[in-house]
Amino acid sequence: MPFPGLAHFGLDDTIASESAGAGADRLILWVPVDGSGPVCRWERIGDAAGPEIEQRGALCATGATMTPFELKTCSMWEKLRSRFSGADTSSGWRTPTGDPVERIGAKRTDLTLIWSGDANVGLDEHRIRQHWPDLESCRRLGANLFLVAGAGEHQTFYEAAKARHEEEKLHAKEEHFSELSRPENNPQKQAEEKLAHAQAGGDRTEEAIALTDMGSVLVRHGEAAEGAKHLEQALALAREIGDVGIEVDARANLGMAELATGKVAEALTKFGEVLAHARKVGDPFLEKMMLGQTGTAHLGMRQPGQALEYFESARRIALEQGDQRDEAENWWSIAICHDELGYREEALRAAQNCVEIYERLGSPQAQPFAEQLEAFRRGDVALTHGETDDASGPSGYAGLLGGPIVSSFVTTAETPSAARPSPLRMAYTAARSMAKFVASGFKTVSHTAHDKRLAVCNECRHHTGVRCRLCGCFTAQKAWMPHEHCPASKWPV
């Protein structure tokens, strides 16, 4: 990332810039410290040679150095002697105006220059401390430039939050995952046993269902390529035995596997086929899921305009079904699309709708999404991918339960190079990953409630024995979560 032009920083009039030489991407400033009396002191402040410019939220930062200098006023006699003798009575250092100076102290190398990426967004010490909470000092050089000390020696706000999140997950694993980690609650073990039983008994229908379950588990546990192999076998077997329901289920999950491995065109074809089938037979649950997956695929390809249409349609179905949680998730996806299209106000309204629904439901997701919305409103949400957990990955909440894959960022040759990812897109994975479970204090329902939920699932035609076809979740684990719900509203309250 190159430095912006000097005008971007809104430097004070007293500060002069120094040329770093042809082709150099440097920022070097001369800042007057004391202009009174016969001696004028300056500080030469510049970025460390060849630095990386780091982006934290809407702010940019780079390492900096400071060297103190002193300008001595020469007497008339000294000036005349220098002029006529040709001798330079000064040191080798000069200010940008040509005045000779002498170094008077040690060079500091523990400083940081910080500025806002958007020159139109005000920058102050409060905004800086949100990302660097333990600064030693913060000094303004211009309307959009600060020199700070201590920024490189402490965790940032986001680093500290991430560290706390990791600590909470470890605590959850040690203290509260005992039930979820039992073999009978492990979806992969369930699918393996079911597949072995079907193959041993020669039940081809059950084998096709088990292959679909196994493929779905592998995809959601981060092994999409291996999962696709099982799903292709399931699809072929379903066609062979003429079971349209299993064929549609396998095709939908195979599309998700292809989306996860970057085969976006193939995934879109399968989603389109399943979407057409859902509309033909009047299956709103499947239609809603495929609309969401198709929107996700377009969003991953940096096509927010196309994605917006699908998320809007999925939201309308969720509204008709009274599924407020799905409605809230689609509102957030709609907000992402609006933001990436450049419609900030529409993005804020859509995201606010999401937060309000979660708040009405008393959902643990309300607080993390509200915090991310506020950070987006301030312009402080990180625009990089590295600091968030992928909710569809093996350690994420969706990876734990299953559920429709919310793809990360599919990169293909079709991706427009000029498109930018929305801050809300990163907020989605950050807020969604285990948000409900963490916010609930890692609590689970009672054994009785869990068994009642599973009893309902086992009697439902949409249940494979491992997974719910309506939402894609692995039911043995999902049934433990107090804030989860049946998409068909069949679980006892």
Backbone torsions as a table, in degrees:
resi	resn	phi	psi	omega
1	MET	NA	122.5	-179.4
2	PRO	-79.8	161.9	173.8
3	PHE	-70.6	143.8	172.5
4	PRO	-72.8	171.6	177.1
5	GLY	-66.4	160.8	-177.4
6	LEU	-57.7	-33.3	-178.1
7	ALA	-61.5	-25.2	-178.5
8	HIS	-63.0	-29.2	-173.6
9	PHE	-86.1	-17.3	-178.4
10	GLY	58.3	49.0	-174.5
11	LEU	-63.3	148.7	173.8
12	ASP	-62.8	151.2	-176.1
13	ASP	-62.5	-26.4	-176.3
14	THR	-78.6	-11.3	-176.0
15	ILE	-91.6	132.2	179.5
16	ALA	-111.4	148.8	179.1
17	SER	-105.0	151.5	179.9
18	GLU	-113.9	135.1	176.6
19	SER	-70.6	134.4	-179.4
20	ALA	-94.2	7.0	179.9
21	GLY	101.8	159.7	-176.9
22	ALA	-61.0	131.8	175.7
23	GLY	77.5	-1.6	-178.1
24	ALA	-83.8	135.4	177.3
25	ASP	-103.6	79.8	-175.0
26	ARG	-133.1	160.9	173.3
27	LEU	-127.9	114.0	-179.0
28	ILE	-130.9	123.8	-175.5
29	LEU	-125.4	146.0	173.3
30	TRP	-110.5	118.5	-174.1
31	VAL	-115.2	119.2	179.1
32	PRO	-70.1	139.0	-179.3
33	VAL	-105.1	-43.3	-177.2
34	ASP	-148.1	109.7	-176.4
35	GLY	-97.2	5.8	-176.6
36	SER	-92.0	154.0	176.1
37	GLY	77.5	-174.4	-176.0
38	PRO	-74.4	-14.7	-177.4
39	VAL	-114.3	128.6	177.5
40	CYS	-112.0	129.6	-179.3
41	ARG	-106.3	142.6	-179.7
42	TRP	-129.6	156.0	169.9
43	GLU	-120.9	123.9	176.8
44	ARG	-91.6	109.0	-174.7
45	ILE	-112.7	126.4	180.0
46	GLY	-150.5	162.5	175.9
47	ASP	-70.1	152.6	174.6
48	ALA	-63.7	141.1	-174.6
49	ALA	-56.8	129.9	177.1
50	GLY	62.9	43.1	-174.2
51	PRO	-83.2	160.9	168.1
52	GLU	-86.4	135.1	174.6
53	ILE	-93.4	117.9	-176.1
54	GLU	-96.5	140.1	177.8
55	GLN	-110.6	122.9	177.5
56	ARG	-125.7	104.8	-172.3
57	GLY	64.6	-132.9	179.6
58	ALA	-89.7	3.1	-176.8
59	LEU	-102.5	150.6	176.4
60	CYS	-116.4	147.3	-177.4
61	ALA	-147.3	149.3	175.2
62	THR	-151.6	150.4	178.5
63	GLY	-62.3	148.0	-175.7
64	ALA	-141.1	160.9	176.1
65	THR	-125.9	159.2	177.3
66	MET	-141.0	128.2	178.4
67	THR	-122.8	126.5	180.0
68	PRO	-84.2	139.2	178.7
69	PHE	-132.2	161.8	179.0
70	GLU	-131.4	132.3	177.1
71	LEU	-104.5	118.8	178.6
72	LYS	-99.2	134.5	178.1
73	THR	-78.2	118.6	-178.6
74	CYS	-78.1	146.6	175.8
75	SER	-72.1	162.1	178.0
76	MET	-57.2	-40.7	-179.6
77	TRP	-62.4	-41.7	-179.7
78	GLU	-65.6	-38.8	179.2
79	LYS	-66.0	-42.9	-179.4
80	LEU	-65.4	-40.3	-179.8
81	ARG	-63.4	-40.0	179.9
82	SER	-67.0	-38.2	-176.5
83	ARG	-68.8	-44.2	-175.0
84	PHE	-84.3	-26.3	-179.1
85	SER	-89.3	-18.6	-177.3
86	GLY	78.8	2.5	-179.5
87	ALA	-86.5	140.0	177.8
88	ASP	-95.3	112.9	-176.8
89	THR	-84.5	0.0	-177.7
90	SER	-100.6	175.7	173.1
91	SER	-75.4	-176.3	-179.1
92	GLY	-79.6	-9.0	-178.4
93	TRP	-89.8	140.4	176.0
94	ARG	-138.7	148.6	174.4
95	THR	-72.9	167.4	177.5
96	PRO	-58.5	-21.7	178.2
97	THR	-86.7	-1.6	176.3
98	GLY	96.7	-0.8	-179.2
99	ASP	-74.6	137.8	179.9
100	PRO	-75.9	142.0	178.6
101	VAL	-136.7	161.9	177.4
102	GLU	-125.0	140.3	177.9
103	ARG	-71.2	133.9	-174.4
104	ILE	-123.9	7.6	-179.0
105	GLY	-165.7	178.6	-177.9
106	ALA	-75.7	151.5	178.5
107	LYS	-81.9	129.8	176.8
108	ARG	-92.7	137.3	-178.1
109	THR	-124.9	12.4	-175.2
110	ASP	-107.9	29.7	-174.7
111	LEU	-108.4	167.8	-179.9
112	THR	-140.8	134.7	171.8
113	LEU	-95.4	132.0	-177.4
114	ILE	-130.6	134.6	177.4
115	TRP	-145.3	164.5	178.2
116	SER	-88.8	137.9	179.2
117	GLY	-65.1	-26.6	178.1
118	ASP	-107.9	112.3	-176.7
119	ALA	-65.2	-17.6	-178.7
120	ASN	-86.9	-7.5	178.7
121	VAL	-98.3	124.2	-176.1
122	GLY	-61.2	144.1	179.2
123	LEU	-120.5	130.0	177.6
124	ASP	-143.5	174.7	-176.2
125	GLU	-63.3	-33.8	-179.8
126	HIS	-61.3	-45.3	179.8
127	ARG	-64.3	-38.5	179.7
128	ILE	-65.8	-41.8	-177.7
129	ARG	-71.0	-15.6	173.6
130	GLN	-65.9	-29.1	179.6
131	HIS	-100.4	-28.2	177.3
132	TRP	-126.9	81.3	-169.5
133	PRO	-69.9	-18.3	-173.1
134	ASP	-116.1	40.5	-179.6
135	LEU	-64.8	147.3	175.1
136	GLU	-80.7	-41.2	-179.6
137	SER	-154.2	157.1	-177.8
138	CYS	-143.3	118.0	-172.1
139	ARG	-126.5	127.1	-178.5
140	ARG	-81.2	131.6	174.3
141	LEU	-108.0	-22.4	-179.8
142	GLY	-163.3	178.3	-179.7
143	ALA	-59.8	-27.4	-176.1
144	ASN	-133.4	36.9	179.3
145	LEU	-153.6	128.9	177.6
146	PHE	-127.3	148.9	171.0
147	LEU	-110.7	124.3	-176.0
148	VAL	-126.1	155.0	176.0
149	ALA	-117.1	139.9	176.9
150	GLY	93.3	0.3	-177.0
151	ALA	-68.1	-30.6	-176.0
152	GLY	-88.1	1.0	-173.6
153	GLU	-107.6	-1.5	-175.9
154	HIS	-133.3	158.4	175.2
155	GLN	-66.6	146.7	172.7
156	THR	-76.5	170.0	177.1
157	PHE	-56.9	-45.1	-177.3
158	TYR	-71.7	-36.5	177.3
159	GLU	-64.5	-40.6	178.9
160	ALA	-66.5	-40.9	178.7
161	ALA	-64.5	-40.6	179.3
162	LYS	-65.6	-39.6	178.7
163	ALA	-62.9	-40.5	177.8
164	ARG	-64.5	-39.5	179.7
165	HIS	-62.3	-43.2	179.0
166	GLU	-63.9	-39.0	179.4
167	GLU	-65.3	-39.9	178.5
168	GLU	-64.0	-39.2	179.4
169	LYS	-65.4	-38.6	177.4
170	LEU	-64.6	-41.7	178.1
171	HIS	-61.6	-42.5	179.7
172	ALA	-62.4	-41.9	-179.3
173	LYS	-63.2	-39.9	-177.2
174	GLU	-76.2	-38.8	-169.9
175	GLU	-102.6	-29.1	-167.3
176	HIS	-127.6	-1.2	-177.7
177	PHE	-97.2	13.5	-175.2
178	SER	-60.6	-43.1	-178.9
179	GLU	-70.2	-43.0	-176.3
180	LEU	-67.4	-25.2	-176.0
181	SER	-91.3	-1.3	178.3
182	ARG	-65.2	149.0	-178.8
183	PRO	-54.8	-38.1	-177.7
184	GLU	-69.8	-14.3	177.6
185	ASN	-103.2	1.0	-179.5
186	ASN	-85.9	109.7	-175.2
187	PRO	-61.7	-33.1	-180.0
188	GLN	-68.2	-42.0	178.5
189	LYS	-65.6	-39.5	177.3
190	GLN	-59.7	-46.6	-178.0
191	ALA	-65.7	-40.0	179.2
192	GLU	-62.1	-45.2	-179.8
193	GLU	-65.6	-40.6	179.5
194	LYS	-65.0	-40.1	179.8
195	LEU	-66.4	-44.8	179.9
196	ALA	-62.3	-40.6	-179.8
197	HIS	-65.3	-43.0	-179.4
198	ALA	-65.4	-42.0	-179.6
199	GLN	-68.3	-38.7	179.0
200	ALA	-66.3	-34.8	-178.9
201	GLY	-89.6	-4.5	179.0
202	GLY	71.7	20.0	179.1
203	ASP	-86.5	101.0	-172.5
204	ARG	-73.3	-31.1	177.4
205	THR	-65.7	-48.2	177.7
206	GLU	-64.5	-33.0	177.6
207	GLU	-64.4	-41.8	178.9
208	ALA	-64.0	-41.1	178.2
209	ILE	-65.1	-44.4	-178.7
210	ALA	-65.0	-38.4	176.7
211	LEU	-62.6	-38.1	177.5
212	THR	-66.6	-43.3	176.9
213	ASP	-59.2	-47.4	-177.2
214	MET	-62.5	-43.8	178.2
215	GLY	-62.9	-41.1	179.6
216	SER	-63.5	-42.2	178.0
217	VAL	-60.3	-47.5	-177.3
218	LEU	-63.5	-40.8	179.4
219	VAL	-60.8	-46.0	-176.1
220	ARG	-77.0	-12.5	174.7
221	HIS	-99.2	16.4	174.0
222	GLY	87.5	8.5	178.9
223	GLU	-113.5	60.3	-172.5
224	ALA	-63.7	-40.6	-178.2
225	ALA	-62.9	-43.4	178.2
226	GLU	-68.9	-38.5	178.3
227	GLY	-62.6	-37.3	179.8
228	ALA	-61.0	-34.5	179.3
229	LYS	-62.4	-45.1	178.0
230	HIS	-64.2	-39.5	-178.4
231	LEU	-69.5	-35.8	175.5
232	GLU	-65.1	-39.0	175.6
233	GLN	-64.2	-42.3	179.3
234	ALA	-62.6	-41.8	-179.5
235	LEU	-64.0	-44.6	179.2
236	ALA	-63.5	-42.2	-179.1
237	LEU	-68.2	-39.3	178.7
238	ALA	-62.8	-40.6	176.7
239	ARG	-63.6	-40.6	-176.5
240	GLU	-64.2	-41.1	-178.7
241	ILE	-89.5	-5.1	175.5
242	GLY	74.7	31.7	178.8
243	ASP	-99.5	101.3	-174.7
244	VAL	-66.0	-38.0	-178.2
245	GLY	-61.3	-46.6	179.0
246	ILE	-67.3	-37.0	179.8
247	GLU	-61.4	-44.7	-180.0
248	VAL	-65.1	-42.3	179.3
249	ASP	-61.2	-46.2	-179.7
250	ALA	-65.0	-39.5	-178.9
251	ARG	-65.7	-41.8	179.5
252	ALA	-61.7	-45.9	-179.6
253	ASN	-69.8	-32.9	176.1
254	LEU	-65.9	-36.8	175.2
255	GLY	-61.3	-39.1	177.7
256	MET	-65.9	-37.5	177.2
257	ALA	-64.2	-42.2	179.5
258	GLU	-66.7	-37.6	177.2
259	LEU	-62.9	-40.8	-179.1
260	ALA	-67.9	-24.7	-179.6
261	THR	-100.4	9.7	175.0
262	GLY	86.7	5.3	177.7
263	LYS	-88.2	71.0	-169.3
264	VAL	-69.1	-41.6	-179.1
265	ALA	-60.8	-44.1	179.1
266	GLU	-64.7	-39.9	179.6
267	ALA	-63.6	-43.8	-179.8
268	LEU	-62.7	-37.2	177.3
269	THR	-60.9	-46.9	-178.5
270	LYS	-67.7	-41.4	177.9
271	PHE	-61.0	-40.5	179.4
272	GLY	-63.2	-40.6	178.8
273	GLU	-64.9	-44.8	-179.5
274	VAL	-68.8	-37.7	178.0
275	LEU	-62.0	-43.0	177.9
276	ALA	-61.9	-41.9	178.7
277	HIS	-64.0	-43.8	-178.9
278	ALA	-60.5	-40.4	179.4
279	ARG	-70.8	-34.4	-179.3
280	LYS	-66.7	-43.4	-177.1
281	VAL	-92.0	-4.3	178.7
282	GLY	73.0	48.5	179.3
283	ASP	-108.1	93.2	-175.9
284	PRO	-67.7	-29.4	179.5
285	PHE	-65.0	-47.8	179.1
286	LEU	-66.8	-39.0	178.8
287	GLU	-60.6	-45.3	-179.6
288	LYS	-62.4	-43.2	-179.3
289	MET	-62.9	-43.9	-178.2
290	MET	-70.8	-33.1	174.9
291	LEU	-62.4	-43.6	179.3
292	GLY	-64.8	-42.3	179.6
293	GLN	-66.8	-38.4	178.5
294	THR	-66.0	-41.7	175.9
295	GLY	-61.2	-41.1	178.7
296	THR	-61.3	-41.7	180.0
297	ALA	-62.2	-45.5	180.0
298	HIS	-66.9	-37.1	178.9
299	LEU	-66.0	-39.4	177.5
300	GLY	-64.4	-26.7	178.0
301	MET	-88.4	9.5	-178.1
302	ARG	61.1	45.6	176.4
303	GLN	-123.4	67.4	-173.7
304	PRO	-64.0	-27.6	179.2
305	GLY	-63.7	-46.4	177.9
306	GLN	-68.4	-40.5	-178.7
307	ALA	-61.1	-38.2	-176.6
308	LEU	-57.6	-41.3	-178.7
309	GLU	-61.2	-42.2	-177.8
310	TYR	-70.9	-41.3	179.2
311	PHE	-66.5	-36.3	176.8
312	GLU	-62.7	-43.1	179.2
313	SER	-65.0	-42.1	178.3
314	ALA	-63.8	-38.3	179.3
315	ARG	-64.9	-39.8	-179.9
316	ARG	-63.8	-39.9	178.2
317	ILE	-66.0	-42.5	178.2
318	ALA	-59.7	-39.6	178.6
319	LEU	-64.5	-42.9	178.6
320	GLU	-64.3	-34.9	-179.9
321	GLN	-80.3	-11.3	-175.8
322	GLY	74.4	19.4	179.9
323	ASP	-90.2	89.5	-173.9
324	GLN	-69.5	-29.2	179.6
325	ARG	-67.1	-44.6	176.7
326	ASP	-65.5	-36.9	177.5
327	GLU	-60.9	-42.9	179.8
328	ALA	-63.5	-44.8	-179.7
329	GLU	-62.0	-39.4	179.3
330	ASN	-69.9	-32.4	175.5
331	TRP	-61.2	-39.9	179.9
332	TRP	-66.8	-40.5	177.2
333	SER	-63.0	-38.4	176.8
334	ILE	-63.3	-40.0	177.9
335	ALA	-61.6	-41.1	177.4
336	ILE	-58.5	-46.6	-179.0
337	CYS	-60.4	-47.6	-179.5
338	HIS	-59.9	-42.2	-178.6
339	ASP	-65.8	-41.9	-179.1
340	GLU	-72.6	-17.5	172.9
341	LEU	-85.6	-7.7	178.2
342	GLY	94.8	11.3	-179.0
343	TYR	-102.0	82.0	-171.9
344	ARG	-65.0	-43.2	-178.0
345	GLU	-64.0	-41.5	177.1
346	GLU	-63.5	-37.9	178.0
347	ALA	-63.3	-43.1	179.4
348	LEU	-62.8	-41.2	-179.5
349	ARG	-65.7	-43.4	-179.0
350	ALA	-65.2	-43.3	178.9
351	ALA	-64.3	-37.8	177.4
352	GLN	-63.8	-38.4	176.5
353	ASN	-59.5	-41.9	177.7
354	CYS	-59.8	-49.9	-177.1
355	VAL	-62.8	-41.7	-178.7
356	GLU	-63.0	-38.3	177.8
357	ILE	-64.3	-46.8	178.9
358	TYR	-60.2	-38.2	179.5
359	GLU	-67.3	-40.5	178.0
360	ARG	-63.2	-36.5	-179.5
361	LEU	-78.0	-11.7	-174.4
362	GLY	68.5	28.8	-176.1
363	SER	-75.2	141.4	174.4
364	PRO	-61.4	-17.2	178.8
365	GLN	-75.1	-13.9	-176.2
366	ALA	-59.2	-47.8	-175.7
367	GLN	-65.7	-50.6	-179.2
368	PRO	-63.3	-36.8	178.5
369	PHE	-69.2	-38.1	178.2
370	ALA	-63.6	-40.1	178.5
371	GLU	-64.4	-41.3	178.8
372	GLN	-67.5	-37.4	177.1
373	LEU	-62.6	-43.9	-179.7
374	GLU	-64.7	-39.9	177.6
375	ALA	-63.9	-39.5	176.8
376	PHE	-65.4	-39.7	179.4
377	ARG	-61.5	-37.5	178.6
378	ARG	-79.5	-16.3	-175.6
379	GLY	86.1	22.0	-174.8
380	ASP	-103.6	0.5	-177.8
381	VAL	-74.4	136.7	-178.5
382	ALA	-62.9	140.0	178.6
383	LEU	-102.4	17.3	175.4
384	THR	-111.6	163.9	-176.5
385	HIS	-92.7	-17.1	-164.6
386	GLY	-70.0	-24.4	-170.9
387	GLU	-92.3	3.6	-179.4
388	THR	-114.7	153.7	176.0
389	ASP	-87.1	138.0	175.6
390	ASP	-77.1	118.2	-175.4
391	ALA	-65.2	-18.6	-179.8
392	SER	-94.1	-0.6	-178.2
393	GLY	-80.6	174.2	-174.2
394	PRO	-65.4	-24.1	-179.7
395	SER	-96.3	-7.0	-177.2
396	GLY	-82.9	167.9	-177.1
397	TYR	-65.3	-43.6	179.0
398	ALA	-66.4	-34.4	177.2
399	GLY	-65.8	-31.0	179.5
400	LEU	-69.2	-45.6	-173.8
401	LEU	-92.9	-21.9	-170.0
402	GLY	101.8	-128.0	177.0
403	GLY	80.1	164.2	179.2
404	PRO	-57.1	138.2	-178.8
405	ILE	-74.8	125.2	168.5
406	VAL	-94.5	100.9	-171.3
407	SER	-61.3	150.8	169.8
408	SER	-72.7	-130.1	-173.2
409	PHE	-115.2	100.4	-178.8
410	VAL	-71.2	124.9	-179.7
411	THR	-111.3	117.9	-179.6
412	THR	-134.1	173.0	178.0
413	ALA	-64.8	-18.6	-178.8
414	GLU	-84.6	-7.0	-176.9
415	THR	-68.6	121.2	178.2
416	PRO	-62.6	129.4	-175.1
417	SER	-69.2	-25.9	-175.9
418	ALA	-85.4	-12.1	-177.0
419	ALA	-70.7	148.5	179.4
420	ARG	-119.9	147.7	176.8
421	PRO	-75.6	142.1	179.5
422	SER	-74.0	143.4	172.2
423	PRO	-58.4	-32.4	-179.8
424	LEU	-66.3	-27.2	179.0
425	ARG	-65.1	-43.7	177.1
426	MET	-69.2	-34.7	178.3
427	ALA	-62.4	-33.6	-177.8
428	TYR	-60.5	-51.5	-178.2
429	THR	-68.7	-34.9	-179.2
430	ALA	-66.4	-42.5	-176.0
431	ALA	-80.5	-30.1	-173.6
432	ARG	-81.0	-31.6	-173.4
433	SER	-62.8	105.6	178.9
434	MET	59.4	17.1	-174.6
435	ALA	-59.0	-45.7	-177.4
436	LYS	-64.4	-46.5	-174.4
437	PHE	-67.0	-43.4	179.5
438	VAL	-65.2	-45.9	-176.9
439	ALA	-65.9	-26.5	179.3
440	SER	-82.5	1.9	-177.6
441	GLY	78.0	25.2	179.2
442	PHE	60.4	33.8	-178.4
443	LYS	-84.9	153.3	174.0
444	THR	-123.9	161.5	176.8
445	VAL	-73.6	171.1	178.8
446	SER	-70.7	163.0	176.9
447	HIS	-59.3	-38.2	-179.4
448	THR	-64.3	-47.3	179.8
449	ALA	-63.5	-40.8	178.7
450	HIS	-60.7	-45.4	-178.6
451	ASP	-66.0	-37.9	178.3
452	LYS	-64.4	-41.9	178.3
453	ARG	-61.5	-47.5	-178.7
454	LEU	-66.0	-33.4	178.0
455	ALA	-61.5	-39.6	176.9
456	VAL	-64.7	-44.1	180.0
457	CYS	-60.5	-42.6	-175.4
458	ASN	-67.7	-19.6	177.3
459	GLU	-94.7	-3.3	-175.1
460	CYS	-90.3	136.4	-179.2
461	ARG	-68.7	-16.3	-179.6
462	HIS	-87.6	-2.2	-176.1
463	HIS	-97.8	131.2	-178.3
464	THR	-89.4	-8.5	-171.4
465	GLY	103.4	-19.6	177.7
466	VAL	-123.7	-35.0	-165.7
467	ARG	-143.9	150.1	175.4
468	CYS	-92.9	124.4	-179.1
469	ARG	-70.8	-23.3	-177.1
470	LEU	-73.0	-36.6	-179.1
471	CYS	-119.2	-13.6	178.9
472	GLY	82.3	4.0	-175.2
473	CYS	-82.3	153.3	174.6
474	PHE	-84.5	111.5	-165.0
475	THR	-70.6	-34.8	-177.1
476	ALA	-60.6	-34.2	177.9
477	GLN	-85.6	-42.9	-178.6
478	LYS	-59.7	-35.6	-176.2
479	ALA	-64.2	-17.0	177.6
480	TRP	-79.6	-18.7	-170.1
481	MET	-85.2	120.7	-175.5
482	PRO	-64.8	-24.5	-175.8
483	HIS	-102.2	9.2	174.9
484	GLU	-90.2	162.7	-177.1
485	HIS	-144.0	160.1	174.9
486	CYS	-79.8	130.6	-178.7
487	PRO	-64.1	-23.0	177.6
488	ALA	-98.1	9.6	177.5
489	SER	58.2	40.4	-178.5
490	LYS	-99.3	-16.5	-178.2
491	TRP	-68.3	144.4	176.0
492	PRO	-66.2	144.7	-178.1
493	VAL	-75.3	NA	NA
